[in-house]
Amino acid sequence: MNNPSRERAERQLRYLADRPEAVLVLTETARSAGCEFLAERFERAGYSVIFPRPPHGTRERGVMIVSRLATDPLRLPMGYLPHRVAAVTVHTSTGPLEVVGLYVPSRDATEVKVTRKRTFLEDLAAALPTGKTGYRLVLGDFNILEPTHVPRYRVFQAWEYGFYTGLAAAGYRDAFRVLAPDALEYSWVGRTGDGYRYDHAHASGPLLDRLRGCSYVHEPRTMTDRLTDHSALTVQLAVTAIAHLPVTDPTLAATPAATLF
């Protein structure tokens, strides 16, 4: 979402309201006017909204999950930067489906930023349940690359690749790579044209039999009046939700006179 202004949030809302996905994982949210506008509009339209807001007075970013399906909050034991993880359970005819949204910190070469990202990834790896049982989808902006990423960038360190390989060791699979083993797709492109596949969806082993699609949606990043700086990632699963919410059009939802955040 790139922490939108109120004006850009209105454009993002129109785009998101037209998307076919039943559950939306929105990353790089903040305690700001634009993100509060999005959360409020979806809530007033009847959507389930999970938004662990970053602390007051910080420039921290996080995650929001917006759903047309009934959800239960899912709490993971994250002690460090917990607002960068949002999770819900969707009840389906074949059992509970857990959706875990992530926004992993970016970093530069400073010790503070390196320690921050490394601590978060270590805490997250310990908090995630095993991927060897249950239906679970872990997705979002990981700010890491797969070890075999083309091109290879020397700035990334072994512990960053280790989080990706650690997911595989824990029983998860990169959903995009399951369906497109050799494809070169990039979800963020720098000013020099260098591409990075930062955004991922990893499915637990049992969920792989239900995986029907996983692809990047570049339009929000590449459209003339672009909505954000990352491409979206969409996942299709062959599961049937038990409870759909009676939602209305969030672009038409009434707005109160004032919003506090």
C-alpha positions in Angstrom: 0.0 0.0 0.0 3.0 2.2 0.5 1.3 4.1 3.3 -1.1 6.1 1.0 -2.2 9.6 1.4 -6.0 10.1 1.7 -6.3 10.9 -2.0 -4.3 7.8 -3.1 -6.2 5.6 -0.5 -9.5 6.6 -2.2 -8.1 5.4 -5.6 -6.7 2.2 -3.9 -10.2 1.6 -2.4 -11.9 1.8 -5.8 -9.3 -0.7 -7.2 -9.5 -3.1 -4.3 -13.3 -3.1 -4.2 -13.4 -4.4 -7.8 -10.9 -7.2 -7.2 -12.3 -10.7 -7.2 -10.3 -12.1 -4.2 -12.3 -12.9 -1.1 -9.4 -12.1 1.3 -7.0 -9.2 0.8 -3.6 -8.9 2.6 -2.5 -5.3 2.5 1.2 -4.5 3.4 3.0 -1.3 4.3 0.1 0.1 6.2 0.5 2.7 8.9 -1.3 4.6 11.6 -2.2 7.3 9.1 -5.2 9.1 7.6 -5.0 7.0 4.4 -4.9 3.6 6.1 -7.5 4.6 8.7 -9.7 5.6 5.8 -9.4 2.2 4.1 -10.0 0.3 7.4 -13.0 2.4 8.2 -14.6 2.1 4.7 -14.2 -1.7 4.6 -15.5 -2.1 8.2 -18.6 0.1 7.4 -19.3 -2.0 4.3 -19.4 -5.2 6.4 -16.0 -6.6 5.7 -13.9 -8.3 8.4 -10.9 -6.1 9.1 -7.8 -7.1 11.1 -5.4 -4.1 11.5 -2.8 -4.3 14.2 -1.8 -0.7 14.3 1.8 0.4 14.8 2.6 2.3 17.9 1.7 6.0 18.2 4.4 8.5 17.3 6.4 6.1 15.1 7.0 5.7 11.4 6.4 2.0 11.7 4.6 0.0 9.0 2.4 -3.1 9.3 -0.3 -5.3 7.7 -4.0 -5.2 7.3 -6.3 -8.1 6.3 -9.6 -7.3 4.8 -12.1 -10.2 4.1 -15.5 -10.8 2.5 -15.5 -14.1 4.4 -16.1 -14.5 8.1 -12.8 -14.8 10.0 -11.5 -15.4 13.5 -8.4 -13.5 14.6 -5.4 -15.7 14.8 -2.6 -14.7 17.3 1.0 -15.7 16.8 3.5 -15.4 19.6 5.4 -12.5 18.1 7.2 -10.5 20.7 9.1 -8.2 18.3 7.4 -5.8 15.9 4.1 -7.7 16.3 2.2 -5.2 14.2 4.1 -6.5 11.1 2.1 -9.7 11.3 -1.6 -10.1 10.9 -3.4 -13.5 10.8 -6.9 -14.9 10.5 -8.6 -18.2 10.3 -11.2 -18.8 7.6 -13.5 -21.7 8.2 -14.0 -23.9 5.1 -15.9 -27.1 4.3 -12.6 -29.0 4.5 -11.3 -27.5 7.7 -9.8 -24.2 8.9 -7.6 -22.2 6.6 -5.1 -19.9 8.3 -3.9 -16.8 6.4 -0.8 -15.1 7.8 0.1 -11.7 6.4 3.7 -10.3 6.7 5.5 -7.1 6.2 9.2 -7.9 6.9 11.4 -4.8 7.6 13.7 -3.6 4.9 17.2 -2.7 5.8 20.3 -0.8 4.7 23.9 -1.5 5.7 23.6 0.1 9.2 23.9 -2.2 12.2 20.6 -1.0 13.7 18.6 -1.9 10.5 20.4 -5.2 10.0 19.8 -6.2 13.6 16.1 -5.1 13.4 15.4 -7.2 10.3 17.4 -10.2 11.5 15.6 -10.2 14.9 12.2 -10.0 13.3 12.9 -12.9 11.0 14.3 -15.0 13.8 11.2 -14.2 16.0 8.9 -14.9 13.0 10.5 -18.2 12.2 10.0 -19.3 15.8 6.4 -18.1 15.9 5.1 -19.7 12.7 3.5 -23.1 13.1 4.8 -26.1 11.2 3.9 -26.2 7.5 3.7 -30.0 7.6 0.1 -30.1 9.0 -3.0 -28.0 8.4 -4.1 -25.5 5.7 -2.0 -22.4 6.0 -0.9 -19.6 3.6 1.9 -17.3 4.6 2.1 -14.3 2.3 3.2 -10.7 2.0 6.2 -8.5 1.4 9.1 -10.6 2.7 11.8 -8.1 1.6 13.9 -11.1 0.8 14.7 -13.1 -2.3 14.9 -16.8 -3.1 18.5 -18.1 -3.1 18.3 -18.8 -6.8 16.9 -15.4 -7.7 17.9 -14.1 -11.2 19.7 -11.8 -11.2 21.7 -12.4 -8.0 22.3 -9.3 -5.8 25.4 -9.4 -3.6 23.8 -7.2 -0.9 21.7 -10.0 0.5 23.2 -12.1 3.2 23.0 -15.8 4.1 20.6 -15.2 7.0 18.1 -13.6 4.7 18.2 -16.5 2.3 18.0 -18.7 5.3 14.5 -17.5 6.2 13.3 -18.6 2.7 15.0 -22.0 2.9 13.8 -22.3 6.5 10.2 -22.1 5.4 10.8 -25.1 3.1 12.4 -27.0 5.9 9.4 -26.3 8.1 7.1 -27.8 5.4 6.1 -24.7 3.3 6.4 -24.3 -0.4 6.7 -21.2 -2.5 3.3 -21.3 -4.3 4.5 -19.3 -7.3 7.5 -21.6 -7.8 5.3 -24.7 -7.5 3.3 -23.5 -10.5 6.1 -21.6 -12.4 9.4 -23.2 -11.6 11.5 -21.2 -14.1 9.5 -17.9 -14.6 11.3 -14.6 -14.0 8.8 -12.2 -12.4 9.5 -9.2 -10.3 7.3 -7.5 -7.8 9.4 -4.4 -7.3 11.7 -2.7 -9.8 14.3 -0.1 -8.9 15.0 3.2 -10.7 17.8 1.5 -12.7 15.4 -1.2 -13.9 16.7 -4.0 -11.6 13.9 -6.4 -10.6 13.3 -8.1 -7.3 10.8 -10.8 -6.3 10.2 -9.5 -2.8 6.5 -10.5 -2.4 5.8 -14.2 -1.7 3.1 -16.7 -0.9 4.1 -19.9 0.9 1.6 -22.7 1.3 1.7 -25.5 3.9 2.3 -29.0 2.5 -1.3 -30.2 2.9 -2.7 -27.0 1.1 -0.7 -27.7 -2.0 -3.4 -30.1 -3.3 -5.8 -27.2 -3.2 -3.5 -24.7 -4.9 -5.0 -23.7 -8.3 -3.2 -20.5 -9.2 -0.5 -18.0 -8.0 0.6 -15.1 -10.2 1.7 -11.4 -10.0 -0.7 -8.6 -10.8 1.6 -5.8 -12.1 -1.2 -3.2 -12.8 -1.1 -1.4 -9.5 2.6 -0.7 -10.0 2.7 -0.1 -13.8 -0.5 1.7 -14.5 -0.2 5.4 -15.6 -1.6 6.7 -12.4 0.0 4.0 -10.3 -1.4 3.0 -6.9 1.8 1.8 -5.2 5.4 0.7 -5.9 4.9 -3.1 -5.6 3.0 -5.5 -7.8 0.3 -7.5 -6.2 0.3 -11.3 -5.8 -2.9 -13.3 -6.2 -3.5 -16.9 -5.0 -6.4 -19.2 -6.0 -7.3 -22.1 -3.7 -9.9 -24.8 -4.2 -11.6 -24.4 -0.9 -15.2 -23.5 0.0 -15.8 -21.0 2.8 -18.6 -21.8 5.2 -19.6 -18.2 5.9 -19.7 -15.2 3.5 -20.3 -11.8 5.0 -23.2 -9.6 3.7 -20.9 -6.9 2.4 -21.8 -3.8 0.5 -19.7 -1.5 -1.8 -17.0 0.1 0.4 -16.7 3.0 -2.0 -20.3 4.0 -1.1 -19.9 3.5 2.7 -20.8 6.6 4.8 -17.9 8.5 6.3 -18.2 10.0 9.8 -17.4 13.6 10.4 -14.0 12.9 12.0 -11.5 10.1 12.2 -9.0 9.7 15.1 -5.9 7.7 14.8 
